[in-house]
Amino acid sequence: MRFDILTLFPEMFAGPFGESILGRAVAQGLLDIRLHNIREWGLGRHRQVDDYPYGGGAGMVFRPEPLFAALEASLELPPISAEAPLQADFPVILLSPQGEVFNQQIARELASYPRLALVCGHYEGLDERICRYAVNRELSIGDFVLTGGELAAMVVVDAVARLIPQVLAEDSAGEESHTRPLLEYPHYTRPAEFRGWKAPEILLSGHHAKIAQWRLKESLRRTLQRRPDLLAQIEPDLDKSERKLLEEVRLVSNTDEHREPQRTTEDFK
């Protein structure tokens, strides 16, 4: 899969994209990540890409000329104008706090394309003609503001890339939180007992069917306690056996044994 990333700071991507799972996927040819420095299309001797906002106000605004030129050249697109709208058969995404909130469902949708382009915004904002005509989608990674779109682009690439066949181990992505609207079950490994805390005996039993049932039940419990909004999405689609497990979870969810500790910043002072 090919990712084209348009940014003012391409050096920021060297570490995240050169290490771990993404680094191996690039080395194996599973991912083709291309970084395009928007400043190469900047104006004048200083490669200017921003200017003061019309109407006054704080901050600077990203000019349209460098961004349109960068998109057309790096993505090999025909010139974009009022008479000739953007012609791209793949998502050209602006990372923006005003976009729709990125989630696992969107990641799966984007992973179905052979190519994505990501535009990293900066400054106080972008000229509205960029938002309306140079891209065909806006995404946000949450209700907060970053200094630029680079970190958001890294998040999107990581979330999408790990859904591409062979990037992860065969079953890894299928059992993670949010693959289905359920949080993932708790994990344990050696030693079986650590400082007085024991791993659940069922996980040591070797009984795969019972282990699978325990994991599903714990996923339901964790989702009920931490993200009831997600449980509301999936509950209508639960089968009979899953509904029975959910009823059992609800009966004991408020007992001391199964209630998860609610931590606040006071716990770490």
C-alpha positions, -999 to 999 in steps of 0.1 A, spaced: 0 0 0 12 35 -8 11 65 16 19 100 3 24 124 31 26 161 25 44 179 53 66 208 63 87 185 85 95 152 67 123 145 92 98 139 119 88 106 103 122 90 102 120 73 136 84 60 137 85 48 101 119 32 103 114 10 134 94 -19 146 65 -33 126 62 -4 102 100 -4 95 99 -41 87 68 -37 65 86 -10 45 117 -31 42 96 -60 29 79 -39 4 45 -42 20 43 -4 26 55 24 3 57 56 23 66 87 4 73 120 21 68 153 2 81 185 16 55 212 9 81 239 13 97 228 -20 67 244 -36 69 275 -14 68 310 -29 99 333 -35 134 329 -24 123 321 12 99 294 1 70 311 19 39 289 26 19 311 49 6 346 52 -15 369 74 -52 362 76 -76 384 57 -97 403 81 -70 403 108 -66 380 138 -39 360 155 -16 336 138 -8 328 102 -27 310 75 -14 283 51 -15 297 15 -33 277 -12 -7 280 -39 21 258 -24 -3 232 -12 -22 229 -45 11 227 -64 25 201 -40 -5 179 -43 -7 181 -81 30 174 -85 36 147 -58 3 129 -65 5 134 -103 -29 150 -105 -42 173 -132 -45 210 -122 -73 217 -97 -96 247 -103 -132 258 -101 -137 244 -136 -117 212 -129 -123 197 -94 -100 173 -77 -97 141 -96 -84 114 -73 -97 79 -70 -82 75 -36 -86 94 -3 -67 127 -1 -70 134 36 -64 166 56 -55 160 92 -75 187 110 -91 191 145 -123 200 126 -125 166 108 -145 135 116 -130 116 145 -108 88 133 -116 53 146 -111 16 139 -140 15 114 -125 43 93 -91 26 96 -106 -6 80 -122 15 53 -90 32 44 -70 -1 44 -91 -12 15 -75 14 -8 -42 8 -25 -32 44 -19 -38 72 6 -25 108 7 -23 127 40 -19 164 43 -4 178 75 -18 211 84 0 239 104 -3 275 116 -36 290 128 -53 273 99 -54 266 62 -70 288 35 -105 275 32 -100 268 -5 -75 240 5 -101 224 28 -129 226 2 -112 218 -30 -77 203 -26 -88 173 -4 -117 150 -3 -118 141 34 -108 156 68 -99 135 98 -92 143 134 -76 119 159 -94 135 188 -109 165 204 -76 183 211 -52 205 192 -17 196 181 11 219 169 8 202 134 -7 173 115 25 152 115 17 132 147 -19 127 135 -6 114 102 17 89 120 -13 76 140 -34 72 108 -6 54 90 1 31 119 -36 22 124 -42 16 87 -9 -2 79 -14 -29 106 -46 -40 89 -28 -47 56 -23 -84 50 11 -97 63 20 -65 81 10 -82 114 9 -118 125 -22 -135 109 -45 -134 139 -32 -103 158 -54 -76 144 -85 -97 146 -85 -100 184 -77 -64 193 -98 -38 210 -122 -20 186 -119 -46 159 -154 -54 170 -170 -27 192 -156 -45 223 -125 -38 244 -99 -65 244 -98 -91 272 -70 -90 298 -37 -107 290 -13 -127 312 20 -144 308 47 -160 329 52 -162 358 18 -178 368 21 -160 402 38 -127 407 41 -109 441 10 -126 453 -11 -120 422 -21 -152 402 -30 -155 366 -65 -169 361 -64 -207 363 -86 -211 332 -58 -196 310 -34 -224 322 -60 -252 317 -53 -258 280 -91 -260 274 -94 -237 243 -132 -235 243 -134 -224 279 -105 -200 274 -124 -184 244 -155 -181 265 -136 -165 294 -120 -140 270 -153 -130 255 -168 -126 290 -139 -105 301 -142 -84 269 -179 -78 277 -171 -70 313 -144 -45 305 -165 -28 278 -194 -25 301 -173 -9 328 -151 13 307 -170 20 274 -207 13 278 -212 34 247 -194 8 226 -215 -20 242 -247 -2 232 -235 -4 196 -229 -41 196 -256 -54 220 -284 -57 194 -261 -80 173 -251 -104 201 -261 -140 197 -280 -160 224 -248 -173 241 -232 -139 241 -263 -123 256 -262 -149 283 -226 -140 291 -235 -103 292 -264 -110 316 -239 -128 339 -215 -99 336 -241 -74 346 -252 -94 376 -217 -93 391 -203 -61 376 -208 -40 407 -193 -65 432 -160 -57 448 -144 -87 431 -151 -75 396 -152 -38 399 -122 -22 383 -103 5 403 -111 40 392 -77 59 392 -73 96 393 -43 119 393 -45 119 431 -34 82 431 0 92 417 8 121 441 
